[in-house]
């Protein structure tokens, strides 16, 4: 019975929590560093950002994510360094990821090409004792805190009008061994996720820009996932857009540039699969602050 309970719980959790997949949320739009280490320092200023996401509101034990990200350019913008701290709570499982990122930039004729590496640790544990079980003979022991290494790789090209990025966001994975009641490292090239994202900024008028973008994720286990986005940027201060995900979800996003340093963002996800009968949707908010603003810049940073 104990093994059945654990197996069922693992099956109900998002694939990204235990394998070599990265959770597929809207955060990558607001913070590309979350999926690609080559983005570190690409904003050309030191900045920090805080995120909070509550997924599938109305379902007890649904995923809840809090994260902090910071990055900055160094050595005359030729290098970038980044730091990310992410905490995921999914049911009775708690996972914390601490990751550092490094990027090296090459100035091209019309843009910048960056290569990035990330390294960090993942700490996770599961409180099985919090599960409600019918059989009184079930002895569900909590797992000890498990620490696993984490490595990432990415490449990123950007110009004033468009960008393209490729990344493998998790080179090592881990899984829970129900027989040993502990986590073990699991590394398999066949379980890698390959991410490609790109976007282009169209100038419709001096005060209105249109920005379509897409993210494609491939792995042998989930085959193909994609995210299609379309946003309008109004007076370089407001962003309004929507996304469609082939996992049967749509989302709306709003961003507001309060001043030259501060930006706020809110995203609402609506799942139109079977989950819609149990959940009122998912919410995500972001607060970003830039410590230095280049007044001499011709136009605000696009990517």
C-alpha positions as CSV (number, residue, x, y, z in Angstrom):
1,X,0.0,0.0,0.0
2,X,2.8,2.4,0.9
3,X,4.5,1.9,-2.5
4,X,1.2,2.5,-4.3
5,X,0.6,5.8,-2.5
6,X,4.1,7.0,-3.3
7,X,3.8,6.0,-7.0
8,X,0.4,7.7,-7.4
9,X,1.8,10.9,-5.9
10,X,4.8,11.0,-8.2
11,X,2.5,10.5,-11.2
12,X,0.4,13.4,-10.2
13,X,3.3,15.8,-10.0
14,X,4.6,17.8,-12.9
15,X,7.3,16.1,-14.9
16,X,9.8,18.9,-14.2
17,X,9.9,18.2,-10.5
18,X,11.9,14.9,-10.5
19,X,13.3,14.3,-13.9
20,X,15.6,16.3,-16.2
21,X,12.8,18.6,-17.4
22,X,12.4,22.2,-16.3
23,X,8.9,23.4,-15.1
24,X,7.1,24.9,-18.0
25,X,5.7,28.2,-16.8
26,X,5.4,31.8,-18.1
27,X,8.5,32.9,-16.0
28,X,10.8,32.4,-19.0
29,X,9.1,35.3,-20.8
30,X,9.8,37.7,-18.0
31,X,13.1,36.0,-17.0
32,X,14.9,34.2,-19.8
33,X,17.7,33.4,-17.4
34,X,15.4,30.7,-15.9
35,X,15.9,28.6,-19.0
36,X,19.1,29.8,-20.5
37,X,22.3,30.7,-18.6
38,X,23.7,32.6,-21.7
39,X,21.2,35.4,-20.9
40,X,23.2,36.4,-17.8
41,X,24.2,40.1,-18.1
42,X,22.2,40.6,-21.4
43,X,20.1,43.4,-19.9
44,X,23.3,45.4,-19.8
45,X,22.5,46.6,-16.2
46,X,22.5,45.0,-12.8
47,X,19.0,43.9,-11.9
48,X,17.1,41.8,-9.4
49,X,13.7,40.2,-9.8
50,X,11.3,38.4,-7.5
51,X,8.6,36.0,-8.8
52,X,5.6,34.2,-7.2
53,X,3.4,31.6,-8.9
54,X,0.4,29.7,-7.6
55,X,-0.7,27.0,-10.0
56,X,-4.1,25.4,-10.3
57,X,-5.8,27.6,-7.6
58,X,-8.5,25.6,-5.8
59,X,-6.6,22.3,-5.8
60,X,-5.1,21.3,-2.5
61,X,-1.4,20.7,-2.7
62,X,-1.1,22.3,-6.2
63,X,2.4,23.7,-7.2
64,X,3.6,26.9,-5.6
65,X,6.8,28.6,-6.7
66,X,8.8,31.5,-5.3
67,X,12.0,32.6,-7.0
68,X,14.6,35.3,-6.9
69,X,16.9,36.1,-9.8
70,X,19.8,38.6,-10.2
71,X,22.3,39.2,-13.0
72,X,24.8,41.8,-14.2
73,X,27.4,42.4,-16.8
74,X,31.1,42.5,-16.0
75,X,34.4,43.2,-17.7
76,X,33.1,45.8,-20.2
77,X,30.0,43.8,-20.8
78,X,32.0,40.9,-22.2
79,X,30.9,38.6,-19.4
80,X,27.7,38.2,-17.4
81,X,27.1,36.6,-14.0
82,X,23.7,35.5,-12.6
83,X,22.2,34.0,-9.5
84,X,18.9,32.2,-9.1
85,X,17.1,30.8,-6.1
86,X,13.9,28.9,-6.7
87,X,11.6,27.1,-4.2
88,X,8.9,24.7,-5.4
89,X,6.3,23.2,-3.2
90,X,4.3,20.4,-4.9
91,X,2.0,18.5,-2.6
92,X,4.2,17.1,0.2
93,X,7.4,17.7,-1.7
94,X,9.6,20.7,-1.2
95,X,12.4,21.5,-3.7
96,X,14.9,24.4,-3.5
97,X,17.3,25.2,-6.3
98,X,20.3,27.5,-6.0
99,X,22.1,28.2,-9.3
100,X,24.9,30.4,-10.6
101,X,25.2,31.4,-14.2
102,X,28.1,32.6,-16.3
103,X,28.0,33.9,-19.9
104,X,30.7,35.1,-22.4
105,X,29.6,37.5,-25.1
106,X,31.0,38.0,-28.6
107,X,30.2,41.2,-30.5
108,X,28.9,40.4,-33.9
109,X,28.3,42.7,-36.8
110,X,24.6,43.3,-36.0
111,X,24.2,41.7,-32.6
112,X,25.7,39.9,-29.6
113,X,26.3,36.1,-29.4
114,X,26.5,34.7,-25.9
115,X,27.5,31.3,-24.6
116,X,26.5,30.3,-21.0
117,X,27.1,27.7,-18.4
118,X,25.2,27.2,-15.1
119,X,26.1,25.2,-12.0
120,X,24.3,24.8,-8.7
121,X,22.5,22.4,-6.3
122,X,19.0,21.1,-5.8
123,X,17.8,20.3,-2.3
124,X,14.6,18.3,-2.0
125,X,12.6,16.2,0.5
126,X,9.2,14.7,0.7
127,X,7.0,14.6,3.9
128,X,5.2,11.3,3.3
129,X,3.8,11.4,6.9
130,X,1.6,14.3,5.9
131,X,-0.4,12.1,3.5
132,X,-3.8,10.8,4.7
133,X,-3.7,7.0,4.5
134,X,-6.5,4.5,5.2
135,X,-4.4,1.5,6.2
136,X,-3.1,2.1,9.8
137,X,-0.3,-0.3,9.1
138,X,1.2,2.0,6.6
139,X,4.3,3.6,8.0
140,X,5.1,6.6,5.8
141,X,8.5,7.9,6.7
142,X,9.6,11.4,5.6
143,X,12.6,11.4,3.3
144,X,15.9,13.1,4.4
145,X,16.9,16.2,2.6
146,X,18.6,15.1,-0.6
147,X,21.2,17.4,-2.4
148,X,21.9,16.9,-6.0
149,X,24.2,18.9,-8.4
150,X,22.7,20.8,-11.3
151,X,24.3,21.9,-14.6
152,X,22.9,23.9,-17.5
153,X,24.2,25.0,-21.0
154,X,22.9,27.6,-23.4
155,X,23.6,29.9,-26.4
156,X,21.8,33.2,-27.1
157,X,21.9,35.7,-29.9
158,X,20.2,39.1,-29.8
159,X,20.0,42.2,-31.9
160,X,17.8,45.3,-31.6
161,X,14.9,43.6,-33.4
162,X,15.1,39.9,-32.7
163,X,16.6,37.2,-30.6
164,X,17.1,33.4,-30.7
165,X,18.2,31.0,-27.9
166,X,19.0,27.4,-27.4
167,X,19.5,25.6,-24.1
168,X,19.6,22.4,-22.2
169,X,18.3,23.5,-18.8
170,X,19.1,20.4,-16.8
171,X,22.1,18.1,-17.6
172,X,21.6,16.0,-14.5
173,X,18.4,14.6,-13.1
174,X,17.2,12.6,-10.1
175,X,14.4,10.3,-9.1
176,X,12.8,8.9,-6.0
177,X,13.6,5.2,-5.4
178,X,10.5,3.8,-3.6
179,X,12.4,0.6,-2.6
180,X,15.2,2.5,-0.8
181,X,13.0,5.4,0.3
182,X,15.4,8.0,-1.0
183,X,16.4,10.0,-4.1
184,X,19.1,8.9,-6.4
185,X,20.9,10.7,-9.2
186,X,19.7,9.8,-12.7
187,X,21.6,10.9,-15.8
188,X,20.3,10.0,-19.2
189,X,20.9,11.9,-22.4
190,X,17.7,10.4,-23.7
191,X,15.8,12.4,-21.0
192,X,17.4,15.8,-21.8
193,X,15.1,18.7,-22.7
194,X,16.2,20.8,-25.7
195,X,14.7,24.3,-25.7
196,X,14.7,26.8,-28.6
197,X,13.0,30.2,-28.3
198,X,12.9,33.1,-30.7
199,X,11.1,36.4,-31.2
200,X,10.9,39.5,-33.3
201,X,10.0,43.1,-32.5
202,X,7.9,44.9,-35.2
203,X,7.6,48.7,-35.1
204,X,4.0,49.5,-36.0
205,X,4.3,53.1,-35.0
206,X,6.5,55.4,-32.9
207,X,4.4,54.4,-29.8
208,X,3.3,50.9,-30.7
209,X,5.3,47.7,-31.2
210,X,4.2,44.1,-31.8
211,X,6.3,41.3,-30.4
212,X,5.5,37.7,-31.4
213,X,7.7,34.9,-29.9
214,X,7.7,31.2,-29.5
215,X,9.3,28.5,-27.3
216,X,9.7,24.9,-28.5
217,X,10.8,22.1,-26.1
218,X,11.7,18.6,-27.2
219,X,12.5,15.5,-25.2
220,X,12.1,11.8,-25.9
221,X,9.7,11.4,-23.0
222,X,7.3,14.3,-23.7
223,X,8.1,14.6,-27.4
224,X,7.2,18.2,-28.4
225,X,5.8,21.1,-26.3
226,X,5.4,24.6,-27.6
227,X,4.4,28.0,-26.4
228,X,3.2,30.7,-28.8
229,X,3.1,34.3,-27.6
230,X,2.0,37.7,-28.9
231,X,2.5,41.0,-27.1
232,X,1.9,44.7,-27.8
233,X,4.3,47.3,-26.3
234,X,2.6,50.6,-25.9
235,X,4.6,53.8,-25.4
236,X,7.6,51.7,-24.1
237,X,5.7,51.5,-20.8
238,X,2.8,49.0,-21.1
239,X,3.0,45.4,-22.3
240,X,-0.3,43.5,-23.1
241,X,-0.3,40.0,-24.5
242,X,-1.4,36.4,-24.6
243,X,0.1,32.9,-24.9
244,X,-1.1,29.6,-26.1
245,X,0.4,26.3,-24.9
246,X,-0.1,23.0,-26.6
247,X,-0.6,21.4,-23.1
248,X,-4.1,23.0,-23.5
249,X,-3.6,26.2,-21.6
250,X,-3.9,29.9,-22.5
251,X,-2.6,32.9,-20.6
252,X,-2.9,36.6,-20.5
253,X,0.0,38.9,-19.5
254,X,0.3,42.5,-18.4
255,X,3.5,44.4,-17.7
256,X,3.9,48.0,-16.5
257,X,7.2,49.9,-16.5
258,X,6.6,52.2,-13.5
259,X,9.8,54.2,-14.1
260,X,13.3,53.6,-15.5
261,X,14.2,51.2,-12.8
262,X,11.0,49.4,-11.7
263,X,8.8,47.0,-13.6
264,X,5.7,45.0,-12.5
265,X,4.1,42.1,-14.3
266,X,1.1,39.8,-13.8
267,X,0.1,36.6,-15.7
268,X,-3.1,34.6,-15.5
269,X,-3.2,31.1,-16.9
270,X,-6.5,29.3,-17.8
271,X,-6.4,25.5,-18.3
272,X,-9.2,24.4,-20.7
273,X,-8.4,20.7,-20.2
274,X,-10.2,18.6,-17.6
275,X,-8.4,20.6,-14.8
276,X,-10.7,23.5,-15.4
277,X,-13.5,21.8,-13.4
278,X,-11.3,21.7,-10.3
279,X,-9.2,24.9,-10.7
280,X,-9.9,28.6,-11.2
281,X,-6.6,29.0,-13.0
282,X,-3.0,29.9,-12.2
283,X,-1.5,33.3,-11.1
284,X,2.0,34.7,-11.4
285,X,3.4,38.1,-10.4
286,X,6.8,39.7,-10.9
287,X,8.7,42.6,-9.5
288,X,11.9,43.8,-11.2
289,X,14.3,46.5,-10.2
290,X,17.3,47.8,-12.3
291,X,20.0,49.6,-10.3
292,X,21.4,51.6,-13.2
293,X,19.7,53.1,-16.2
294,X,21.6,54.2,-19.3
295,X,20.1,57.6,-20.2
296,X,22.2,57.8,-23.3
297,X,20.5,54.7,-24.8
298,X,18.6,55.4,-28.0
299,X,15.7,53.1,-27.1
300,X,14.8,50.8,-24.2
301,X,16.3,47.3,-24.1
302,X,14.1,44.9,-26.1
303,X,15.6,41.5,-25.1
